[in-house]
Amino acid sequence: MTCREKEVCLDCGQYRGLLAPWQRPGQKEGRAQASVSTASHRAPEASRPHTLKVGRLGAGAEWPGWGWEVRPGEEASACSHCGPRFSSPGLLSALAVMMAVEEINNGSALIPGLRLGYELFDTCSEPVVAMKPSLVFMAKAGSRSIGAYCNYTQYQPRVLAVIGPHSSEVALVTGKFFSFFLMPQVSYGASTDRLSNRETFPSFFRTVPSDRVQAAAIVELLRELHWNWVAAVGSEDEYGRQGLSLFSSLANAKGICIAHEGLVPLPRAGGPRLGSVQGLLHQVNQSSVQVVVVFSSTHAARALFSYSIHSRLAPKVWVASEAWLTSDLVMTLPGMDQVGTVLGFLHQGAQLPEFPSYVRTRLALATDPAYCALLDAERPGLEDHVVGPRCPQCDHITLENMTNGLLHHQAFAAYAAVYGVAQALHNTLLCDASGCPEREPARPWQLLEHMYNLSFRVRNLTLRFDTSGNVDVDYDLKLWVWRDRTPTLRTVGAFNGSLQLWRSQMSWHTQGNQEPVSQCSRQCKEGQVRRVKGFHSCCYDCTDCKAGSYQRHPDDALCSKCDQDQWSPDRSTQCFPRRPRFLAWGEPAVLGLLLLLGLALGLVLAALGLFLWHWDSPLVRASGGPQACFGLVCLGLVCLSVLLFPGQPSPARCLAQQPLLHLPLTGCLSTLFLKAAEIFVESELPLSWANGLRSHLWGRRAWLAVLLAMLAEATLCTWYLVAFPPEVVTDWQVLPTEALVHCRMHSWISFGLVHAANATLAFLCFLGTFLVQSRPGCYNGARSLTFATLAYFITWVSFVPLFANVHAAHQPAVQMGTILFCALGILGTFHLPKCYLLLRRPDLNTPEFFLGGSPSDARGLGSSGGGEGTRKKQVTPDPVTSPQ
């Protein structure tokens, strides 16, 4: 089926028939062309575009010129209970567009040699009304019809671009319509974030930021002032619903809780009253919420505050959206100065100092009958069918009807929109300082191509349309300051992605000008986290972070664990690195043990020196001679083994600690074992057995026994080191602030077996001497051996429970002390008494006293080197006895 071109006629009858189903009840078809004398009907000068060389250059503009005002206590309707109310922002926007067009036409920077034309229409803030001028704009140039084609590449509509509308709800409708034809549309007030969708609105641009930026700024303001418990209200339209949704999502992501949330119905014909919002306001009034965010259109905000004032609700902090922050409808509401503190964000713009004068001139022309007659004579017939009857309430408007202090802000966005279109037209027509070259008339889609990512200058301010059609404009934070019941705007901060707040400029409604607090729970102190109670994350109890954990962020709900190489005290906000802890040389315990080591080594060396000095004496011979000296050397090595425990552990230290302790200790105990065996054989066995065993206990065979004992211990130590090697470990848990570095044993059983060989030798010594009867008048060597083995057992038996129960950091010190006390015990009970006799009782150093025989026996024993004398059965009592 082939496509056929068709035309839709826009004459009076067909156009009214097409739009009749969409008209509001009781509403007449509104007159759309704007003017100054009637505010929303007649333009101050001919609105037809001028025809030049390249054809007609037209711009259409849509703005809200009048609306409905609902008095408190009345129902909104289209009847006599309400009437049209003049909208000064709408007229100011229209006049800003006109001034921008005139400046461009009178200048030569953008389109020299060409002139822009414009047509202005009133949307009444209604999508249905806005569609009338939208259809007019898309009509064929010089025609009243819209052509229906398969290909619109060569289609030339009545205008090249559309400025407006101001309302987000209207822009959503017209934006889709113009996007179908790829007609560039630049709004100066529609801020809903949905319009940033390039797939749905490919030809939509705006000179105001998206509501997403404003919502982010409000959230940053709440965070900066620590207001995390707020109420949020939006108007029941596209602007309010979408803004409230954006704010809620951003607030929740930043930890701000919305205690109460609701929508305010618009006060339109046949619409409901506040409804459920009344209950919401009373809940806010009774709760701890002190801040209310109002993302609302002007009329909904006025209705909300009318009810709040009428109900005498408590003053609050009201965070305003840009739509009503500067509205005279809200500012002039009686009693508005009693609602509390009002502040909100307003996008920045360049100053237009000549704009008030321009407005005054245009309003003066509107009062000239001759000027109005000229406009009526030049008005074409098409607009009469479209725009409807004129507005009699708006025939006499003066500058006093405007909000003088807001002229620049209200007008700049519309003013900048015209310059954006003009810059795109400049780029499309390849204009330069000398003029624009002749070419075919530009089409809207050609203009659209040059508007993407367009940069343009307006009053020394550079603006740029990003990929979504938005401009990056900073915000000022404005505060209402009341003087004589009329608020003025004071700048108290700025937002350019980050918030700057000037607290010294801020004033509050509270007593003493104290900054309001709006929190469900108090702020937790440092080192405390929030334990949420209920459904809102802002209602919580504060709990301390325990040692080993910390508070990472102020809003954390759980304490964060420190890494294993870190530590933290209670209620900490950070972790600290753990210091390595081991038995350091400079610790008091180590210094005390080193003094004890020096004492033990000194006594060992002194005893060894005495034994060597009295090498041939009966006392040394009776003590074992070379075996006694070897035992003393081994005892000194046992003492020196404690030097392996202080200092930072290393693998070599851990492996050497036990072998270097137990091998010398085995050598010492084996010499004591030989002496105990000798005493046992001489005292307890029959003479025939004793004579047969003497050769095994003295001489070279005795050294063979010592060697075998040490080889057995060396075998056990080797097995211990191979099967269960100690290793250096770092324990992160045993100490609160330090990392314990120590040698860890893998098996207590293997550790016990290494000790078992020495314990066996000591036990055999004890058994061989414990029951031996001493001979009167002779030295009791068995008694000293008994006490030496008891000293060994007492120290090592005490070591086991002490080592098992003491803190791991002190275990090396316990081992050092046990070794030294064991060595001192053997030294003090076996060797030092003999040293005492050598020094203090030399008269007892006789063969009779130590060897139990005559001097000749002593010489014989001395010559044999092993004491091989005969045992005496008859003993003469001696009044001098050995120390017991």
ChimeraX attribute file (.defattr): number of C-alpha atoms within 10 A of each C-alpha:
attribute: neighborCount
match mode: 1-to-1
recipient: residues
	/A:1	3
	/A:2	5
	/A:3	9
	/A:4	8
	/A:5	10
	/A:6	12
	/A:7	13
	/A:8	13
	/A:9	15
	/A:10	21
	/A:11	14
	/A:12	13
	/A:13	10
	/A:14	12
	/A:15	16
	/A:16	16
	/A:17	9
	/A:18	10
	/A:19	14
	/A:20	13
	/A:21	10
	/A:22	10
	/A:23	14
	/A:24	14
	/A:25	12
	/A:26	10
	/A:27	9
	/A:28	11
	/A:29	18
	/A:30	22
	/A:31	24
	/A:32	30
	/A:33	26
	/A:34	26
	/A:35	26
	/A:36	26
	/A:37	26
	/A:38	23
	/A:39	31
	/A:40	32
	/A:41	26
	/A:42	26
	/A:43	26
	/A:44	22
	/A:45	18
	/A:46	19
	/A:47	22
	/A:48	17
	/A:49	19
	/A:50	15
	/A:51	14
	/A:52	12
	/A:53	13
	/A:54	15
	/A:55	15
	/A:56	23
	/A:57	23
	/A:58	24
	/A:59	26
	/A:60	24
	/A:61	31
	/A:62	28
	/A:63	30
	/A:64	25
	/A:65	28
	/A:66	23
	/A:67	16
	/A:68	19
	/A:69	20
	/A:70	19
	/A:71	13
	/A:72	12
	/A:73	9
	/A:74	11
	/A:75	17
	/A:76	22
	/A:77	19
	/A:78	17
	/A:79	11
	/A:80	6
	/A:81	12
	/A:82	17
	/A:83	16
	/A:84	16
	/A:85	15
	/A:86	22
	/A:87	22
	/A:88	22
	/A:89	23
	/A:90	24
	/A:91	24
	/A:92	25
	/A:93	27
	/A:94	30
	/A:95	24
	/A:96	27
	/A:97	26
	/A:98	23
	/A:99	18
	/A:100	20
	/A:101	21
	/A:102	14
	/A:103	12
	/A:104	19
	/A:105	18
	/A:106	14
	/A:107	13
	/A:108	15
	/A:109	15
	/A:110	22
	/A:111	25
	/A:112	18
	/A:113	16
	/A:114	21
	/A:115	19
	/A:116	21
	/A:117	21
	/A:118	23
	/A:119	26
	/A:120	26
	/A:121	32
	/A:122	29
	/A:123	33
	/A:124	24
	/A:125	21
	/A:126	18
	/A:127	19
	/A:128	18
	/A:129	23
	/A:130	23
	/A:131	17
	/A:132	23
	/A:133	24
	/A:134	20
	/A:135	19
	/A:136	23
	/A:137	25
	/A:138	24
	/A:139	23
	/A:140	17
	/A:141	17
	/A:142	10
	/A:143	14
	/A:144	19
	/A:145	20
	/A:146	21
	/A:147	19
	/A:148	14
	/A:149	14
	/A:150	11
	/A:151	9
	/A:152	14
	/A:153	13
	/A:154	12
	/A:155	19
	/A:156	19
	/A:157	24
	/A:158	25
	/A:159	26
	/A:160	26
	/A:161	31
	/A:162	28
	/A:163	27
	/A:164	32
	/A:165	31
	/A:166	24
	/A:167	26
	/A:168	26
	/A:169	20
	/A:170	22
	/A:171	28
	/A:172	20
	/A:173	15
	/A:174	24
	/A:175	28
	/A:176	17
	/A:177	18
	/A:178	23
	/A:179	19
	/A:180	13
	/A:181	16
	/A:182	24
	/A:183	26
	/A:184	25
	/A:185	31
	/A:186	31
	/A:187	28
	/A:188	27
	/A:189	24
	/A:190	26
	/A:191	29
	/A:192	23
	/A:193	19
	/A:194	17
	/A:195	24
	/A:196	20
	/A:197	13
	/A:198	15
	/A:199	10
	/A:200	15
	/A:201	24
	/A:202	24
	/A:203	28
	/A:204	30
	/A:205	30
	/A:206	29
	/A:207	29
	/A:208	26
	/A:209	22
	/A:210	24
	/A:211	23
	/A:212	19
	/A:213	21
	/A:214	24
	/A:215	23
	/A:216	21
	/A:217	24
	/A:218	24
	/A:219	23
	/A:220	20
	/A:221	22
	/A:222	21
	/A:223	15
	/A:224	13
	/A:225	14
	/A:226	15
	/A:227	20
	/A:228	28
	/A:229	26
	/A:230	24
	/A:231	22
	/A:232	23
	/A:233	24
	/A:234	26
	/A:235	25
	/A:236	18
	/A:237	18
	/A:238	19
	/A:239	24
	/A:240	25
	/A:241	20
	/A:242	22
	/A:243	26
	/A:244	25
	/A:245	17
	/A:246	19
	/A:247	25
	/A:248	19
	/A:249	13
	/A:250	18
	/A:251	22
	/A:252	14
	/A:253	11
	/A:254	16
	/A:255	17
	/A:256	23
	/A:257	23
	/A:258	20
	/A:259	19
	/A:260	18
	/A:261	18
	/A:262	20
	/A:263	23
	/A:264	28
	/A:265	22
	/A:266	23
	/A:267	23
	/A:268	19
	/A:269	17
	/A:270	11
	/A:271	12
	/A:272	13
	/A:273	19
	/A:274	17
	/A:275	11
	/A:276	12
	/A:277	19
	/A:278	17
	/A:279	12
	/A:280	18
	/A:281	22
	/A:282	14
	/A:283	15
	/A:284	22
	/A:285	17
	/A:286	11
	/A:287	12
	/A:288	16
	/A:289	23
	/A:290	21
	/A:291	26
	/A:292	24
	/A:293	25
	/A:294	29
	/A:295	30
	/A:296	30
	/A:297	24
	/A:298	21
	/A:299	23
	/A:300	26
	/A:301	26
	/A:302	26
	/A:303	23
	/A:304	24
	/A:305	18
	/A:306	20
	/A:307	17
	/A:308	21
	/A:309	18
	/A:310	10
	/A:311	12
	/A:312	13
	/A:313	18
	/A:314	15
	/A:315	18
	/A:316	22
	/A:317	22
	/A:318	19
	/A:319	22
	/A:320	23
	/A:321	26
	/A:322	22
	/A:323	23
	/A:324	21
	/A:325	25
	/A:326	25
	/A:327	20
	/A:328	18
	/A:329	15
	/A:330	20
	/A:331	19
	/A:332	14
	/A:333	16
	/A:334	12
	/A:335	15
	/A:336	21
	/A:337	22
	/A:338	16
	/A:339	18
	/A:340	18
	/A:341	23
	/A:342	24
	/A:343	23
	/A:344	29
	/A:345	27
	/A:346	22
	/A:347	18
	/A:348	17
	/A:349	22
	/A:350	16
	/A:351	16
	/A:352	15
	/A:353	10
	/A:354	10
	/A:355	18
	/A:356	16
	/A:357	11
	/A:358	15
	/A:359	21
	/A:360	14
	/A:361	12
	/A:362	18
	/A:363	19
	/A:364	15
	/A:365	17
	/A:366	24
	/A:367	17
	/A:368	11
	/A:369	11
	/A:370	11
	/A:371	15
	/A:372	21
	/A:373	11
	/A:374	13
	/A:375	18
	/A:376	14
	/A:377	10
	/A:378	13
	/A:379	18
	/A:380	13
	/A:381	9
	/A:382	14
	/A:383	18
	/A:384	15
	/A:385	19
	/A:386	23
	/A:387	23
	/A:388	15
	/A:389	14
	/A:390	19
	/A:391	19
	/A:392	11
	/A:393	13
	/A:394	19
	/A:395	17
	/A:396	14
	/A:397	19
	/A:398	14
	/A:399	15
	/A:400	8
	/A:401	11
	/A:402	18
	/A:403	15
	/A:404	10
	/A:405	11
	/A:406	15
	/A:407	21
	/A:408	20
	/A:409	17
	/A:410	21
	/A:411	25
	/A:412	26
	/A:413	24
	/A:414	32
	/A:415	25
	/A:416	27
	/A:417	26
	/A:418	28
	/A:419	20
	/A:420	25
	/A:421	25
	/A:422	22
	/A:423	23
	/A:424	22
	/A:425	24
	/A:426	20
	/A:427	19
	/A:428	18
	/A:429	21
	/A:430	15
	/A:431	19
	/A:432	15
	/A:433	10
	/A:434	11
	/A:435	17
	/A:436	20
	/A:437	13
	/A:438	12
	/A:439	11
	/A:440	10
	/A:441	14
	/A:442	18
	/A:443	21
	/A:444	24
	/A:445	21
	/A:446	18
	/A:447	24
	/A:448	22
	/A:449	16
	/A:450	17
	/A:451	25
	/A:452	18
	/A:453	15
	/A:454	19
	/A:455	16
	/A:456	18
	/A:457	13
	/A:458	17
	/A:459	11
	/A:460	9
	/A:461	11
	/A:462	13
	/A:463	18
	/A:464	19
	/A:465	19
	/A:466	16
	/A:467	15
	/A:468	21
	/A:469	28
	/A:470	24
	/A:471	21
	/A:472	19
	/A:473	19
	/A:474	19
	/A:475	22
	/A:476	23
	/A:477	24
	/A:478	22
	/A:479	25
	/A:480	23
	/A:481	18
	/A:482	13
	/A:483	9
	/A:484	6
	/A:485	15
	/A:486	13
	/A:487	18
	/A:488	16
	/A:489	18
	/A:490	15
	/A:491	19
	/A:492	20
	/A:493	20
	/A:494	21
	/A:495	24
	/A:496	13
	/A:497	13
	/A:498	12
	/A:499	18
	/A:500	16
	/A:501	18
	/A:502	12
	/A:503	11
	/A:504	7
	/A:505	11
	/A:506	19
	/A:507	16
	/A:508	18
	/A:509	18
	/A:510	14
	/A:511	8
	/A:512	8
	/A:513	10
	/A:514	10
	/A:515	14
	/A:516	18
	/A:517	17
	/A:518	21
	/A:519	20
	/A:520	20
	/A:521	17
	/A:522	13
	/A:523	17
	/A:524	16
	/A:525	12
	/A:526	15
	/A:527	23
	/A:528	28
	/A:529	27
	/A:530	22
	/A:531	16
	/A:532	15
	/A:533	11
	/A:534	9
	/A:535	9
	/A:536	15
	/A:537	20
	/A:538	24
	/A:539	19
	/A:540	20
	/A:541	16
	/A:542	18
	/A:543	17
	/A:544	20
	/A:545	23
	/A:546	18
	/A:547	17
	/A:548	24
	/A:549	25
	/A:550	27
	/A:551	24
	/A:552	19
	/A:553	16
	/A:554	15
	/A:555	16
	/A:556	14
	/A:557	19
	/A:558	18
	/A:559	23
	/A:560	19
	/A:561	18
	/A:562	17
	/A:563	15
	/A:564	13
	/A:565	18
	/A:566	20
	/A:567	26
	/A:568	23
	/A:569	18
	/A:570	14
	/A:571	21
	/A:572	22
	/A:573	19
	/A:574	18
	/A:575	21
	/A:576	16
	/A:577	15
	/A:578	19
	/A:579	14
	/A:580	16
	/A:581	18
	/A:582	23
	/A:583	21
	/A:584	14
	/A:585	15
	/A:586	11
	/A:587	12
	/A:588	10
	/A:589	16
	/A:590	21
	/A:591	13
	/A:592	13
	/A:593	19
	/A:594	19
	/A:595	12
	/A:596	18
	/A:597	24
	/A:598	14
	/A:599	14
	/A:600	23
	/A:601	23
	/A:602	13
	/A:603	20
	/A:604	27
	/A:605	16
	/A:606	15
	/A:607	21
	/A:608	21
	/A:609	14
	/A:610	17
	/A:611	25
	/A:612	15
	/A:613	11
	/A:614	15
	/A:615	15
	/A:616	15
	/A:617	20
	/A:618	25
	/A:619	25
	/A:620	24
	/A:621	24
	/A:622	22
	/A:623	21
	/A:624	22
	/A:625	23
	/A:626	18
	/A:627	24
	/A:628	22
	/A:629	24
	/A:630	17
	/A:631	26
	/A:632	28
	/A:633	19
	/A:634	24
	/A:635	28
	/A:636	25
	/A:637	21
	/A:638	25
	/A:639	27
	/A:640	19
	/A:641	20
	/A:642	23
	/A:643	17
	/A:644	21
	/A:645	24
	/A:646	19
	/A:647	16
	/A:648	17
	/A:649	18
	/A:650	15
	/A:651	13
	/A:652	12
	/A:653	19
	/A:654	21
	/A:655	20
	/A:656	16
	/A:657	17
	/A:658	19
	/A:659	20
	/A:660	18
	/A:661	20
	/A:662	24
	/A:663	23
	/A:664	24
	/A:665	25
	/A:666	29
	/A:667	26
	/A:668	29
	/A:669	29
	/A:670	26
	/A:671	27
	/A:672	28
	/A:673	25
	/A:674	23
	/A:675	26
	/A:676	27
	/A:677	21
	/A:678	21
	/A:679	20
	/A:680	21
	/A:681	20
	/A:682	20
	/A:683	20
	/A:684	15
	/A:685	13
	/A:686	10
	/A:687	14
	/A:688	8
	/A:689	12
	/A:690	17
	/A:691	16
	/A:692	10
	/A:693	16
	/A:694	18
	/A:695	14
	/A:696	16
	/A:697	18
	/A:698	20
	/A:699	16
	/A:700	11
	/A:701	12
	/A:702	20
	/A:703	18
	/A:704	13
	/A:705	17
	/A:706	20
	/A:707	15
	/A:708	14
	/A:709	20
	/A:710	23
	/A:711	14
	/A:712	16
	/A:713	25
	/A:714	18
	/A:715	13
	/A:716	21
	/A:717	24
	/A:718	15
	/A:719	14
	/A:720	23
	/A:721	17
	/A:722	11
	/A:723	12
	/A:724	16
	/A:725	18
	/A:726	23
	/A:727	18
	/A:728	18
	/A:729	15
	/A:730	18
	/A:731	18
	/A:732	19
	/A:733	14
	/A:734	13
	/A:735	15
	/A:736	15
	/A:737	21
	/A:738	21
	/A:739	24
	/A:740	22
	/A:741	21
	/A:742	26
	/A:743	24
	/A:744	15
	/A:745	16
	/A:746	14
	/A:747	13
	/A:748	10
	/A:749	12
	/A:750	19
	/A:751	16
	/A:752	12
	/A:753	15
	/A:754	24
	/A:755	19
	/A:756	14
	/A:757	19
	/A:758	23
	/A:759	19
	/A:760	13
	/A:761	20
	/A:762	26
	/A:763	17
	/A:764	18
	/A:765	27
	/A:766	23
	/A:767	15
	/A:768	23
	/A:769	27
	/A:770	17
	/A:771	14
	/A:772	19
	/A:773	13
	/A:774	17
	/A:775	16
	/A:776	17
	/A:777	18
	/A:778	24
	/A:779	24
	/A:780	20
	/A:781	22
	/A:782	26
	/A:783	22
	/A:784	22
	/A:785	26
	/A:786	24
	/A:787	19
	/A:788	27
	/A:789	28
	/A:790	19
	/A:791	22
	/A:792	23
	/A:793	18
	/A:794	15
	/A:795	18
	/A:796	18
	/A:797	12
	/A:798	11
	/A:799	16
	/A:800	12
	/A:801	10
	/A:802	15
	/A:803	17
	/A:804	10
	/A:805	9
	/A:806	11
	/A:807	13
	/A:808	19
	/A:809	17
	/A:810	13
	/A:811	19
	/A:812	21
	/A:813	19
	/A:814	19
	/A:815	18
	/A:816	24
	/A:817	23
	/A:818	22
	/A:819	24
	/A:820	26
	/A:821	22
	/A:822	25
	/A:823	28
	/A:824	26
	/A:825	22
	/A:826	24
	/A:827	22
	/A:828	21
	/A:829	19
	/A:830	23
	/A:831	25
	/A:832	17
	/A:833	17
	/A:834	23
	/A:835	21
	/A:836	12
	/A:837	16
	/A:838	19
	/A:839	11
	/A:840	10
	/A:841	11
	/A:842	12
	/A:843	10
	/A:844	19
	/A:845	18
	/A:846	18
	/A:847	23
	/A:848	18
	/A:849	24
	/A:850	23
	/A:851	25
	/A:852	23
	/A:853	19
	/A:854	15
	/A:855	14
	/A:856	11
	/A:857	18
	/A:858	24
	/A:859	16
	/A:860	15
	/A:861	21
	/A:862	20
	/A:863	12
	/A:864	13
	/A:865	16
	/A:866	21
	/A:867	22
	/A:868	18
	/A:869	18
	/A:870	14
	/A:871	14
	/A:872	11
	/A:873	6
	/A:874	6
	/A:875	12
	/A:876	11
	/A:877	11
	/A:878	12
	/A:879	8
	/A:880	12
	/A:881	16
	/A:882	17
	/A:883	12
	/A:884	9
